[in-house]
Amino acid sequence: MAYPDDLLSDGEAVVFHRHSHWKMLLFPYIILIVTVAAAITLAILVQDQSWSTIGFIAIGAVALILLVWLFFIPFVRWRTTHFIVTTDRVMAREGVINRTGIDIPLARINSVRFEHGLIDRIFGCGTLIIESASQEPLEFDDIPQVEKVHTLLYREINDNPHDDFVQQTQQLPPQGDQRRR
């Protein structure tokens, strides 16, 4: 999914755009399966009772509240969380109603590192840590393929033609025969 072009500056292009890793949705999907299974089981148990209509309504209401609270809200939160690297900056956006975001110009980034433990390595994600010129390090959790993003970001920072880094090649005079005599 491309990032909306109207939010980019002139000449800026998206290099990397991802949502947080799907492992954020593991617990919500387990909740979805357990809630639906429990609701079906309870509905089967209640169907032969004289108060089955009230039981169905109560089961449905509780299941709906649980699914909205423990499945739908985390899913929407995941879907609206974006990590974007462009040719000029790193952007992070999250939220639906209360939207937050941060932009870090590539020229202001001092260092980039990543961390991932055993579980993150199994899932193929990790935490990306960016240190900028004037702020404490920013941590972006659950970035998919964090090692590749780290390398990509490092290359974007060091290969940016518009930054202050000017590669200087020194011309050394030709060296003659310098054997010891």
C-alpha positions in Angstrom: 0.0 0.0 0.0 1.5 3.3 -1.1 1.6 6.3 1.3 -0.6 9.2 0.1 1.5 11.3 -2.3 -0.2 14.5 -1.2 1.5 14.2 2.2 5.0 14.0 0.7 7.2 16.9 -0.3 8.3 17.7 -3.8 10.8 15.1 -5.0 10.2 12.9 -2.0 9.4 9.2 -2.6 8.4 6.3 -0.3 11.2 3.8 0.1 9.6 1.6 2.8 6.0 1.5 4.2 4.7 -1.2 6.6 2.3 -1.7 9.5 3.5 -3.1 12.7 4.2 -6.9 12.6 1.2 -9.2 12.6 2.3 -10.7 15.9 0.4 -7.7 17.5 -2.8 -9.5 16.3 -2.0 -12.9 17.7 -3.7 -12.4 21.1 -6.8 -10.6 19.5 -7.2 -13.5 17.0 -7.1 -16.0 19.9 -9.7 -13.9 21.7 -11.9 -14.0 18.5 -11.7 -17.8 18.2 -12.3 -18.4 21.9 -15.2 -15.9 22.1 -17.0 -17.3 19.1 -16.5 -20.9 20.3 -17.8 -20.0 23.8 -20.8 -18.1 22.4 -21.8 -21.0 20.1 -21.3 -23.5 23.0 -23.4 -21.4 25.3 -26.1 -20.8 22.7 -26.4 -24.6 22.1 -26.8 -25.1 25.9 -29.4 -22.4 26.2 -31.5 -23.2 23.1 -33.8 -25.7 24.9 -34.5 -23.5 27.9 -37.7 -21.4 28.4 -35.6 -18.3 28.7 -33.6 -18.9 25.6 -34.4 -15.6 23.9 -33.0 -13.7 26.8 -30.0 -16.0 27.0 -29.3 -15.5 23.3 -29.5 -11.7 23.7 -27.2 -11.8 26.8 -24.7 -14.2 25.1 -24.7 -12.0 21.9 -24.2 -8.8 23.9 -21.3 -10.1 26.0 -19.7 -11.6 22.9 -20.1 -8.4 20.9 -18.6 -6.3 23.8 -15.6 -8.7 24.1 -15.0 -8.8 20.3 -15.1 -5.0 20.0 -12.9 -4.4 23.0 -10.4 -7.2 22.6 -10.4 -7.8 18.8 -11.8 -4.9 16.7 -10.0 -2.1 18.6 -6.6 -3.7 18.5 -7.1 -4.6 14.8 -8.0 -1.0 13.9 -5.0 0.2 16.0 -2.7 -2.2 14.0 -4.2 -1.1 10.7 -3.8 2.6 11.4 -0.1 2.3 12.6 2.3 3.1 9.8 6.1 3.1 9.7 7.4 4.9 6.6 10.9 5.6 5.3 11.1 8.1 2.4 14.0 9.6 0.6 14.0 12.6 3.0 12.6 11.4 6.3 11.4 8.6 8.7 7.7 8.9 9.6 5.6 7.1 12.2 1.8 7.5 12.3 -0.7 5.9 14.6 -4.3 6.3 15.8 -7.8 6.8 14.4 -9.5 9.4 16.5 -6.4 10.7 18.4 -3.8 10.7 15.6 -0.2 11.0 16.5 2.9 11.1 14.3 6.6 11.9 14.2 8.8 12.9 11.4 12.6 12.6 11.6 14.6 14.1 8.7 17.3 11.8 7.5 19.9 14.5 7.9 19.2 14.6 11.7 19.7 10.9 12.3 22.9 10.1 14.2 22.6 6.4 14.5 20.3 3.5 13.8 20.2 0.2 15.6 17.9 -2.7 16.1 17.1 -5.2 18.8 15.2 -8.4 18.7 15.0 -11.3 21.1 14.3 -14.9 20.5 10.5 -14.5 20.0 11.0 -11.5 17.7 13.6 -13.5 15.7 11.1 -16.4 15.3 8.4 -14.0 14.1 10.9 -11.9 11.9 10.4 -8.6 13.6 12.1 -6.4 16.2 12.6 -2.9 17.6 14.2 -0.2 15.6 16.0 2.5 17.6 16.8 5.8 16.0 19.0 8.4 17.7 18.5 11.9 16.2 20.5 15.0 16.7 18.4 16.7 19.4 16.3 14.0 21.0 16.6 10.9 23.1 16.5 7.7 21.1 13.1 6.8 19.6 12.0 3.2 19.7 9.7 1.7 17.1 8.4 -1.7 18.2 7.4 -4.7 16.1 8.9 -3.5 12.8 8.7 -6.4 10.3 12.1 -7.5 8.9 13.9 -5.1 11.2 17.4 -6.0 10.0 16.5 -5.1 6.4 14.9 -1.9 7.5 18.0 -1.1 9.5 20.2 -1.6 6.5 17.8 0.2 4.2 17.7 3.2 6.5 21.4 3.3 6.9 21.9 3.3 3.2 19.3 6.1 2.7 21.1 8.2 5.3 24.6 7.7 3.8 23.6 7.8 0.2 21.4 10.9 0.3 22.7 13.3 -2.4 21.2 16.2 -0.6 22.9 15.8 2.7 26.0 17.6 3.9 28.4 14.6 3.4 30.7 15.2 0.5 32.9 12.4 -0.5 36.4 13.6 -1.1 38.9 11.6 -3.0 42.5 12.4 -2.3 44.9 12.2 -5.2 48.2 10.8 -4.0 51.3 11.4 -6.0 52.6 8.3 -7.7 54.9 6.4 -5.6 58.2 5.2 -7.0 60.1 2.2 -5.9 60.3 2.5 -2.1 62.2 -0.6 -1.2 64.7 -0.2 1.6 68.2 0.0 0.5 
